[in-house]
Amino acid sequence: MTSYFDGHSTPISQDGLTPATPSVTSRGVNALSSRITSVLSASYADRDIRDALETLDVRDVRNTAETRRRIRLDVQKEVIQCNGEIVKDFGEVAQQLKRIGSAIDSLNKYCADMRGHIAAANRETGPVLEEATGLMAQKQQVETKRHILDAFNSHFLISETEATILTSTAEPVNELFFQTLTRVKRIHHDCEVLLGTEDQTLGLEVLEQSSKQLNAAFQKLYRWVQREFKTLDLENPQISASVRRSLRVLAERPALFQSCLDFFAEARESILLDSFYVALSGTATDEQNMSTKPIEFHAHDPLRYVGDMLAWAHSATVSEREALEVLFISDGDEIKRSIQAGLESEPWLRSEEDQEPFDGRKALNQLVSRDLIGVARLLRQRTEQVIQSHEDASLAYKIANLIGFYKKTFSKLLGGESEILDLFNTLEESAMRQFRANMRDHVAAVQSEFAVAPADFSPPDFLEEALQMLRALAKSYDTSIAATDDDESGFNKVLAEALDPFLNGCENLYKGLPPPGSDIFAINCLLAAKAVLSQYSFTADRVSEMDDTISEHSARLVEYQHEYFTHTSGLKSLLEALSDISDAPESIASIASLEAFQPEALIETSQHLDEFLPSALMDAAENIKQLRSRKMVTEITEDAAGRFCSDFEYVESRILAADELLKEAEQGEEAPMALRDMFPRTSGEIRVLLS
């Protein structure tokens, strides 16, 4: 391919050696150098060069001399052609812009005309529009007032129909009544909003009207509840549900609520009293009770008669409480909250007694107690008649225990503050007074038997009879609930009346008897009483006192038996002789010179002892054989024999010590006969013989 520089080479001189002139040659060299420098310094990574090369490549230009001469002209020609086309296009655009300008001028003219017409129309319609705007504002205000009035009427006023439902006694107390009452209460409460405005007249009027409606509604409800109470069937859950709801609402008026409770208590008192009369005497028209005998059928058995009456009262109390619990307590604390709300709305009803919050359980217990007042009054009359018409002390005490049992039961059922408990306290005290009076009469009747003790020192008949009665009294007390609540003090009062006077009589007899008969008699009486009391835990203290007293008498019997052993065996003379002997050698050495330790006397004492020992235990036991306890006879005799053996050991030790001293003093001389030889018995032999 022909090089680009081939056509642009520097011409050579005709002679082929040097350029024609030096200056021309120099400029050519400089231009060539600049061109070469320019080509070499060009960066082919430049975007313009790349675009130029791409254009050349598209045109498929070949690097020839002709092409190199024409390419500049062709390019300029194309540029001129393009510029001409652009100018032609802009001419068309200019023509379009002229037409648009003409259209805009026309529109501006039309708009100016329209603005003129509009301004004229505004001048003519301005007053009308202002008047219409004012009317529209007034209409909006009227509509707002109408909505407010409708809202006020719907919220703060009730219809005539609703007022009739709420206050007319001809209308029933149903769900619609309670809904209307709830709405009126809400109106009454919301009157606070009206009273907070500047003009309070409307609020006061609505408050007064709602107050009158509420008072009339509560009066209607109060009378309806009273009518329901007259024929209330506590077994009917549906009636109980409606009455329960009415009571919950009526509790918002504490005075009316309390009046209803009073009326209800009177009605239930009458009903329960009639039922109690029927249970006592029976009725031929009551088919349900034909199979059950009336309580008075068992009037010949006083204890059962009183027990049946108390059992009926307890059963009636349980039934009454369960029924009233459903009526007053099943809704939880709603009645309590209603009463609290009523006291807050009517603070003038609050008294000092109302400072404590309402207790539903306590109020229920009080209401049940009031329902049973008539039954309690009749029960008291009948029970007091039974108590006063019998002179049996044990019967009076059994009735007292029975009453005490039911008193504890009613206390758990109705609480410790129930009025019914006063009845039981009165009856229990009456029975105990009768018991004490009967016991004192009995003691006075047997006073003549307190003069002479039995010959065999056995418990006297009056004590046996008293213990027989005491056994029945203790059994009655043990089966009553009082034995678990007041173990010691409760029965100690009985012992003071039923046992102590007879033991005191025995004590008087004991003081008139010589020993050992007095102690035997005392122990026999105490053992008989202990045998009765030891069967029960609530007499543990008294049994312990008796054990101490028996131990004192036993100690005196041991002393008596010991005296018998020492006196009968002959050992007493030796003990009396040794009473003044001390542990000093000189004192012990003087024993041989004592009269009781002289050979004849000591040998006689030894023989007497040998005669006594074989039957000593049996003879001693014979002295106290009248004791009712063979174990005590043996123990007392063995204790006395043990003390006798200790005494014998003491005498033996003194004899041996005296013999030892005498033996040392008489060394080398003929020794006298030793005391031991004259009194040969040893303490080991004595213990064997008396064991």
GIJO-V7246 format. One record per residue. N is the residue number from 1. RES is the residue in one small letter. PSI is psi in whole degrees, -180 to 180 (* if undefined). BURIAL is b if it has 24 or more other ideal C-beta (glycine too) atoms within 12 Angstrom, else e. D_FIRST is the distance of its C-alpha to the first C-alpha in Angstrom with 2 decimals. Layout:
<<N:RES:PSI:BURIAL:D_FIRST> <N:RES:PSI:BURIAL:D_FIRST>>
This chain:
<<1:m:137:e:0.00> <2:t:130:e:3.80> <3:s:150:e:6.21> <4:y:-29:e:9.18> <5:f:-7:e:11.37> <6:d:-39:e:10.21> <7:g:-6:e:12.26> <8:h:20:e:15.02> <9:s:152:e:15.82> <10:t:132:e:19.53> <11:p:146:e:21.00> <12:i:156:e:22.98> <13:s:162:e:26.31> <14:q:-28:e:27.23> <15:d:-10:e:28.81> <16:g:18:e:25.79> <17:l:-61:e:27.76> <18:t:163:e:28.19> <19:p:166:e:27.62> <20:a:-44:e:30.06> <21:t:155:e:32.12> <22:p:-38:e:32.49> <23:s:-43:e:32.54> <24:v:-42:e:29.34> <25:t:-39:e:27.62> <26:s:-43:e:29.20> <27:r:-39:e:28.17> <28:g:-43:e:24.53> <29:v:-41:e:24.56> <30:n:-41:e:26.33> <31:a:-43:e:23.98> <32:l:-41:e:20.97> <33:s:-39:e:23.02> <34:s:-42:e:24.01> <35:r:-47:e:20.56> <36:i:-43:e:19.47> <37:t:-41:e:22.75> <38:s:-43:e:22.36> <39:v:-46:e:18.99> <40:l:-30:e:20.38> <41:s:-12:e:23.65> <42:a:140:e:22.40> <43:s:118:e:23.44> <44:y:-2:e:21.15> <45:a:-4:e:24.34> <46:d:144:e:25.67> <47:r:-40:e:26.60> <48:d:-42:e:25.39> <49:i:-42:e:21.84> <50:r:-43:e:22.01> <51:d:-42:e:23.44> <52:a:-44:e:20.78> <53:l:-40:e:17.96> <54:e:-39:e:20.08> <55:t:-45:e:20.57> <56:l:-39:e:16.92> <57:d:-38:e:16.55> <58:v:-41:e:19.63> <59:r:-6:e:18.42> <60:d:47:e:15.26> <61:v:134:e:13.35> <62:r:149:e:9.76> <63:n:84:e:8.14> <64:t:167:e:8.76> <65:a:-39:e:11.43> <66:e:-44:e:13.98> <67:t:-41:e:13.61> <68:r:-32:e:13.87> <69:r:-34:e:16.93> <70:r:-18:e:18.61> <71:i:-34:e:18.13> <72:r:-40:e:20.99> <73:l:-40:e:23.14> <74:d:-42:e:22.64> <75:v:-44:e:23.55> <76:q:-38:e:26.54> <77:k:-46:e:27.61> <78:e:-38:e:27.67> <79:v:-41:e:29.64> <80:i:-41:e:32.06> <81:q:-44:e:32.56> <82:c:-41:e:33.24> <83:n:-36:e:35.66> <84:g:-42:e:37.40> <85:e:-38:e:37.94> <86:i:-42:e:39.33> <87:v:-41:e:41.66> <88:k:-44:e:42.85> <89:d:-40:e:43.56> <90:f:-29:e:45.47> <91:g:-42:e:47.50> <92:e:-42:e:48.65> <93:v:-40:e:49.53> <94:a:-38:e:51.53> <95:q:-42:e:53.45> <96:q:-40:e:54.32> <97:l:-36:e:55.45> <98:k:-43:e:57.71> <99:r:-41:e:59.34> <100:i:-43:e:59.81> <101:g:-40:e:61.39> <102:s:-43:e:63.78> <103:a:-41:e:64.73> <104:i:-41:e:65.31> <105:d:-41:e:67.50> <106:s:-43:e:69.49> <107:l:-42:e:69.90> <108:n:-38:e:71.00> <109:k:-45:e:73.59> <110:y:-42:e:74.84> <111:c:-41:e:74.98> <112:a:-41:e:76.98> <113:d:-42:e:79.39> <114:m:-40:e:79.69> <115:r:-37:e:80.36> <116:g:-48:e:83.10> <117:h:-42:e:84.65> <118:i:-44:e:84.38> <119:a:-40:e:85.99> <120:a:-41:e:88.79> <121:a:-40:e:89.20> <122:n:-40:e:89.26> <123:r:-36:e:91.95> <124:e:-38:e:94.02> <125:t:-4:e:93.52> <126:g:-52:e:93.57> <127:p:-37:e:97.31> <128:v:-41:e:97.20> <129:l:-40:e:94.39> <130:e:-43:e:96.22> <131:e:-41:e:99.34> <132:a:-40:e:97.42> <133:t:-43:e:95.80> <134:g:-41:e:99.25> <135:l:-40:e:100.61> <136:m:-39:e:97.75> <137:a:-43:e:98.40> <138:q:-40:e:102.09> <139:k:-42:e:101.33> <140:q:-40:e:99.15> <141:q:-41:e:101.97> <142:v:-42:e:104.49> <143:e:-42:e:102.30> <144:t:-44:e:101.91> <145:k:-38:e:105.66> <146:r:-42:e:106.31> <147:h:-41:e:104.06> <148:i:-42:e:105.81> <149:l:-43:e:109.19> <150:d:-44:e:108.24> <151:a:-41:e:106.96> <152:f:-48:e:110.14> <153:n:-40:e:112.39> <154:s:-27:e:110.60> <155:h:-40:e:110.69> <156:f:-6:b:113.91> <157:l:148:b:116.17> <158:i:157:b:117.40> <159:s:168:e:118.55> <160:e:-38:e:122.18> <161:t:-45:e:121.70> <162:e:-38:b:120.35> <163:a:-39:b:123.19> <164:t:-44:e:125.69> <165:i:-35:b:124.11> <166:l:-35:b:124.24> <167:t:-20:b:127.77> <168:s:131:e:129.83> <169:t:-14:e:132.05> <170:a:-23:e:131.90> <171:e:143:e:128.24> <172:p:160:e:127.49> <173:v:97:b:125.82> <174:n:-165:e:122.62> <175:e:-38:e:118.89> <176:l:-36:e:118.67> <177:f:-47:b:121.33> <178:f:-35:b:119.46> <179:q:-44:e:116.16> <180:t:-41:b:117.90> <181:l:-41:b:119.61> <182:t:-40:e:116.31> <183:r:-44:b:114.83> <184:v:-38:b:117.81> <185:k:-37:b:117.59> <186:r:-40:e:113.94> <187:i:-45:b:114.94> <188:h:-39:b:117.66> <189:h:-39:b:115.21> <190:d:-9:e:112.54> <191:c:-16:b:115.11> <192:e:-33:e:114.19> <193:v:-44:e:111.03> <194:l:-37:b:113.14> <195:l:-15:e:115.55> <196:g:-3:e:112.66> <197:t:173:e:111.93> <198:e:-42:e:113.54> <199:d:105:e:115.77> <200:q:2:e:117.64> <201:t:-47:e:119.98> <202:l:-43:e:117.87> <203:g:-42:b:117.40> <204:l:-40:e:121.12> <205:e:-45:e:121.95> <206:v:-39:b:119.57> <207:l:-43:b:120.77> <208:e:-44:e:124.38> <209:q:-45:b:123.72> <210:s:-35:b:121.74> <211:s:-44:e:124.44> <212:k:-42:e:127.12> <213:q:-41:b:125.10> <214:l:-44:b:124.49> <215:n:-42:b:128.16> <216:a:-39:b:129.21> <217:a:-43:b:126.69> <218:f:-35:b:127.90> <219:q:-41:b:131.50> <220:k:-45:b:130.70> <221:l:-39:b:128.96> <222:y:-47:b:131.87> <223:r:-36:b:134.43> <224:w:-42:b:132.30> <225:v:-40:b:132.00> <226:q:-43:b:135.78> <227:r:-40:e:136.38> <228:e:-37:b:133.99> <229:f:-30:b:135.74> <230:k:-35:e:139.05> <231:t:25:e:137.78> <232:l:128:b:134.91> <233:d:106:e:134.31> <234:l:-14:b:132.60> <235:e:-11:e:131.65> <236:n:109:e:129.56> <237:p:-29:e:125.99> <238:q:-48:e:125.02> <239:i:-41:e:127.84> <240:s:-36:b:127.16> <241:a:-44:e:123.52> <242:s:-43:b:124.46> <243:v:-37:b:127.22> <244:r:-43:b:124.95> <245:r:-40:b:122.36> <246:s:-41:b:125.09> <247:l:-39:b:126.46> <248:r:-40:b:123.05> <249:v:-42:b:122.67> <250:l:-21:b:126.32> <251:a:-16:b:125.84> <252:e:-14:b:124.07> <253:r:88:b:127.60> <254:p:-36:b:129.39> <255:a:-46:b:132.82> <256:l:-39:b:132.52> <257:f:-45:b:130.98> <258:q:-37:b:133.87> <259:s:-39:e:136.37> <260:c:-41:b:134.84> <261:l:-41:b:135.07> <262:d:-45:e:138.73> <263:f:-43:b:139.45> <264:f:-41:b:137.62> <265:a:-42:b:139.55> <266:e:-43:e:142.84> <267:a:-45:b:141.91> <268:r:-33:b:140.75> <269:e:-44:b:143.83> <270:s:-43:e:146.07> <271:i:-45:b:144.12> <272:l:-36:b:144.13> <273:l:-43:b:147.81> <274:d:-41:e:148.68> <275:s:-37:b:146.64> <276:f:-40:b:148.51> <277:y:-43:b:151.85> <278:v:-43:b:150.78> <279:a:-33:b:149.74> <280:l:-50:b:153.08> <281:s:-20:e:155.44> <282:g:165:e:153.33> <283:t:137:e:153.47> <284:a:-21:e:154.45> <285:t:-11:e:151.99> <286:d:99:e:148.99> <287:e:-27:e:148.05> <288:q:-27:e:145.36> <289:n:4:e:147.93> <290:m:-32:e:150.50> <291:s:-11:e:149.18> <292:t:125:e:149.22> <293:k:144:e:152.57> <294:p:157:b:153.13> <295:i:-36:b:153.12> <296:e:-11:b:156.82> <297:f:-27:e:157.61> <298:h:25:e:157.18> <299:a:-21:e:159.21> <300:h:-22:e:161.73> <301:d:97:e:159.06> <302:p:-43:b:158.41> <303:l:-44:b:155.37> <304:r:-37:e:153.64> <305:y:-49:b:154.68> <306:v:-41:b:153.06> <307:g:-41:b:150.05> <308:d:-40:b:149.49> <309:m:-43:b:149.67> <310:l:-38:b:147.20> <311:a:-40:b:144.90> <312:w:-43:b:144.95> <313:a:-40:b:144.19> <314:h:-44:b:141.28> <315:s:-43:b:139.90> <316:a:-37:b:140.25> <317:t:-44:b:138.51> <318:v:-46:e:135.56> <319:s:-45:b:135.23> <320:e:-42:b:135.60> <321:r:-42:b:133.04> <322:e:-43:e:130.47> <323:a:-45:b:130.95> <324:l:-27:b:130.76> <325:e:-40:b:127.78> <326:v:-36:b:125.90> <327:l:-37:b:127.19> <328:f:-23:b:126.48> <329:i:-17:b:124.06> <330:s:-23:e:121.62> <331:d:21:b:119.31> <332:g:-131:e:118.80> <333:d:23:e:119.26> <334:e:-40:e:118.89> <335:i:-40:b:122.59> <336:k:-45:b:122.35> <337:r:-38:e:119.38> <338:s:-43:b:121.16> <339:i:-41:b:124.29> <340:q:-41:b:122.27> <341:a:-40:b:120.51> <342:g:-41:b:123.91> <343:l:-33:b:125.35> <344:e:-35:e:122.39> <345:s:-23:e:122.76> <346:e:70:e:126.55> <347:p:-20:e:127.11> <348:w:-14:e:130.76> <349:l:-12:e:131.46> <350:r:134:e:130.37> <351:s:178:e:133.20> <352:e:-30:e:133.44> <353:e:-19:e:133.79> <354:d:9:e:130.45> <355:q:-33:e:128.53> <356:e:142:e:127.60> <357:p:154:e:124.91> <358:f:129:b:126.12> <359:d:110:e:126.46> <360:g:-43:b:126.30> <361:r:-42:b:127.85> <362:k:-43:e:130.69> <363:a:-38:b:131.36> <364:l:-45:b:131.36> <365:n:-40:b:133.90> <366:q:-40:b:136.09> <367:l:-42:b:135.98> <368:v:-41:b:136.96> <369:s:-42:b:139.78> <370:r:-35:b:141.06> <371:d:-29:b:140.91> <372:l:7:b:143.17> <373:i:-45:b:145.79> <374:g:-45:b:148.24> <375:v:-42:b:147.81> <376:a:-39:b:148.25> <377:r:-45:e:151.43> <378:l:-39:b:152.98> <379:l:-41:b:151.79> <380:r:-44:b:153.46> <381:q:-49:e:156.76> <382:r:-42:b:156.87> <383:t:-41:b:155.83> <384:e:-35:b:158.37> <385:q:-44:e:161.06> <386:v:-45:b:160.20> <387:i:-45:b:160.13> <388:q:-17:e:163.45> <389:s:3:e:165.27> <390:h:141:b:164.95> <391:e:8:e:166.53> <392:d:116:b:164.42> <393:a:-40:b:162.53> <394:s:-36:b:159.94> <395:l:-44:b:159.24> <396:a:-40:b:158.73> <397:y:-38:b:156.33> <398:k:-40:b:154.39> <399:i:-40:b:154.04> <400:a:-42:b:152.86> <401:n:-41:b:150.24> <402:l:-43:b:149.16> <403:i:-40:b:148.80> <404:g:-38:b:146.90> <405:f:-48:b:144.50> <406:y:-27:b:143.76> <407:k:-44:b:143.54> <408:k:-40:b:140.68> <409:t:-46:b:139.08> <410:f:-32:b:139.35> <411:s:-41:b:138.07> <412:k:-31:e:134.87> <413:l:-42:b:134.61> <414:l:0:b:135.38> <415:g:159:e:134.84> <416:g:-10:e:137.34> <417:e:11:e:138.17> <418:s:142:b:139.33> <419:e:-26:b:142.70> <420:i:-31:b:143.68> <421:l:-28:b:143.85> <422:d:-38:e:146.79> <423:l:-47:b:148.66> <424:f:-38:b:147.98> <425:n:-43:b:148.95> <426:t:-46:b:152.22> <427:l:-40:b:152.99> <428:e:-43:b:152.11> <429:e:-39:b:154.33> <430:s:-44:b:157.12> <431:a:-40:b:156.90> <432:m:-37:b:156.92> <433:r:-42:b:159.93> <434:q:-39:b:161.73> <435:f:-48:b:160.79> <436:r:-41:b:162.14> <437:a:-44:e:165.30> <438:n:-39:b:165.90> <439:m:-41:b:165.33> <440:r:-36:e:167.76> <441:d:-40:e:170.33> <442:h:-41:b:169.87> <443:v:-42:b:170.26> <444:a:-33:e:173.40> <445:a:-28:e:174.73> <446:v:14:b:174.38> <447:q:-34:e:175.68> <448:s:-25:e:178.92> <449:e:-7:b:177.06> <450:f:-1:b:175.77> <451:a:-37:e:179.18> <452:v:135:e:179.45> <453:a:151:b:176.87> <454:p:150:b:177.02> <455:a:-31:e:179.08> <456:d:13:e:176.16> <457:f:22:b:173.89> <458:s:162:e:171.53> <459:p:136:b:169.67> <460:p:164:b:172.17> <461:d:-38:e:172.00> <462:f:-32:b:170.86> <463:l:-39:b:167.82> <464:e:-44:b:167.03> <465:e:-40:b:167.16> <466:a:-39:b:164.98> <467:l:-34:b:162.43> <468:q:-44:b:162.39> <469:m:-40:b:161.59> <470:l:-35:b:159.07> <471:r:-42:b:157.28> <472:a:-39:b:156.86> <473:l:-42:b:155.72> <474:a:-38:b:153.15> <475:k:-42:b:151.78> <476:s:-43:b:151.50> <477:y:-37:b:149.71> <478:d:-34:b:147.40> <479:t:-10:e:146.29> <480:s:160:b:145.65> <481:i:-17:b:142.45> <482:a:-28:b:144.47> <483:a:-23:b:144.62> <484:t:-23:e:140.88> <485:d:-29:e:140.68> <486:d:66:e:143.83> <487:d:-60:e:144.95> <488:e:-56:b:147.62> <489:s:-32:e:149.00> <490:g:-45:b:149.35> <491:f:-18:b:151.67> <492:n:-33:e:153.48> <493:k:-36:b:155.20> <494:v:-42:b:156.42> <495:l:-36:b:157.67> <496:a:-28:e:159.58> <497:e:-37:b:161.48> <498:a:-14:b:161.67> <499:l:-46:b:162.00> <500:d:-42:b:162.98> <501:p:-35:b:166.45> <502:f:-36:b:167.37> <503:l:-35:b:166.05> <504:n:-39:e:168.05> <505:g:-41:b:171.13> <506:c:-37:b:170.44> <507:e:-38:b:170.08> <508:n:-40:b:173.50> <509:l:-38:b:174.97> <510:y:-39:b:173.17> <511:k:-23:e:174.82> <512:g:2:e:178.27> <513:l:145:b:177.77> <514:p:157:e:178.51> <515:p:153:b:175.83> <516:p:4:b:174.25> <517:g:-36:b:175.01> <518:s:-46:b:173.47> <519:d:-36:b:170.11> <520:i:-45:b:170.18> <521:f:-43:b:170.88> <522:a:-44:b:168.11> <523:i:-42:b:165.57> <524:n:-43:b:166.56> <525:c:-43:b:166.10> <526:l:-36:b:162.74> <527:l:-38:b:161.53> <528:a:-42:b:162.45> <529:a:-39:b:160.54> <530:k:-37:b:157.59> <531:a:-33:b:157.41> <532:v:-44:b:156.83> <533:l:-29:b:154.39> <534:s:-9:e:152.27> <535:q:-10:e:150.74> <536:y:141:b:148.72> <537:s:-27:e:146.05> <538:f:-1:b:147.15> <539:t:19:b:150.46> <540:a:-41:e:148.92> <541:d:-43:e:150.24> <542:r:-39:b:153.77> <543:v:-39:b:153.71> <544:s:-41:e:152.60> <545:e:-41:e:155.53> <546:m:-39:b:157.87> <547:d:-39:e:156.51> <548:d:-43:e:157.29> <549:t:-41:b:160.79> <550:i:-39:b:161.34> <551:s:-38:e:160.20> <552:e:-47:e:162.81> <553:h:-36:b:165.56> <554:s:-39:b:164.33> <555:a:-38:e:164.49> <556:r:-36:b:168.12> <557:l:-38:b:168.87> <558:v:-43:b:167.26> <559:e:-40:e:169.46> <560:y:-46:b:172.48> <561:q:-39:b:171.67> <562:h:-40:b:171.08> <563:e:-38:b:174.44> <564:y:-44:b:175.94> <565:f:-50:b:174.44> <566:t:-38:b:175.65> <567:h:-45:b:179.09> <568:t:-35:b:179.84> <569:s:-13:b:178.59> <570:g:-1:b:180.68> <571:l:-16:b:177.62> <572:k:-38:b:178.22> <573:s:-39:b:181.14> <574:l:-40:b:178.98> <575:l:-39:b:176.13> <576:e:-38:e:178.57> <577:a:-34:b:180.03> <578:l:0:b:176.57> <579:s:-27:e:175.43> <580:d:0:e:176.67> <581:i:129:b:175.29> <582:s:-174:e:172.26> <583:d:1:e:169.91> <584:a:143:e:171.87> <585:p:-40:e:173.55> <586:e:-39:e:176.95> <587:s:-40:e:176.63> <588:i:-37:b:175.51> <589:a:-22:b:178.33> <590:s:0:e:180.84> <591:i:-40:b:179.91> <592:a:-21:b:182.54> <593:s:-6:e:185.20> <594:l:149:b:184.36> <595:e:-40:e:186.91> <596:a:-19:b:184.41> <597:f:15:b:183.36> <598:q:150:e:186.84> <599:p:-49:e:187.26> <600:e:-46:e:189.40> <601:a:-39:e:187.33> <602:l:-39:b:184.02> <603:i:-39:e:185.23> <604:e:-40:e:186.48> <605:t:-40:b:183.13> <606:s:-41:b:181.34> <607:q:-41:e:183.59> <608:h:-38:b:183.11> <609:l:-42:b:179.33> <610:d:-36:e:179.52> <611:e:-30:e:181.50> <612:f:-38:b:178.99> <613:l:-42:b:175.69> <614:p:-40:e:175.90> <615:s:22:e:176.06> <616:a:-49:b:174.61> <617:l:-44:b:171.43> <618:m:-40:e:173.26> <619:d:-40:b:176.03> <620:a:-42:b:173.56> <621:a:-30:b:171.52> <622:e:-26:e:174.72> <623:n:-32:b:175.10> <624:i:27:b:172.00> <625:k:-16:b:171.91> <626:q:-4:b:172.16> <627:l:137:b:168.57> <628:r:-18:b:166.50> <629:s:110:b:163.64> <630:r:-30:e:164.48> <631:k:-42:e:161.34> <632:m:-37:b:162.63> <633:v:-47:b:166.03> <634:t:-46:e:164.37> <635:e:-43:b:162.01> <636:i:-44:b:164.79> <637:t:-41:b:167.13> <638:e:-37:b:164.46> <639:d:-43:b:163.55> <640:a:-41:b:167.21> <641:a:-38:b:167.59> <642:g:-43:b:164.55> <643:r:-37:b:166.13> <644:f:-42:b:169.40> <645:c:-39:b:167.59> <646:s:-41:e:166.09> <647:d:-41:b:169.59> <648:f:-39:b:170.89> <649:e:-37:e:168.13> <650:y:-47:b:169.14> <651:v:-43:b:172.81> <652:e:-42:b:171.88> <653:s:-37:e:169.72> <654:r:-40:b:172.60> <655:i:-46:b:175.09> <656:l:-39:b:172.83> <657:a:-40:b:172.24> <658:a:-42:b:176.00> <659:d:-38:b:176.79> <660:e:-43:e:174.27> <661:l:-41:b:175.79> <662:l:-37:b:179.31> <663:k:-39:e:178.34> <664:e:-35:e:177.00> <665:a:-26:e:180.07> <666:e:24:e:182.65> <667:q:133:e:181.19> <668:g:-16:e:184.03> <669:e:167:e:186.49> <670:e:117:e:187.35> <671:a:140:e:184.77> <672:p:171:e:185.99> <673:m:131:e:184.76> <674:a:148:b:181.13> <675:l:-34:b:180.28> <676:r:-35:b:177.69> <677:d:-33:e:180.35> <678:m:-18:b:182.31> <679:f:76:b:179.21> <680:p:-15:e:177.16> <681:r:139:b:174.78> <682:t:160:e:171.10> <683:s:-31:b:168.45> <684:g:-41:e:166.48> <685:e:-40:e:169.47> <686:i:-45:b:169.92> <687:r:-36:e:166.29> <688:v:-44:e:166.58> <689:l:-29:b:169.79> <690:l:8:b:168.42> <691:s:*:e:164.96>>
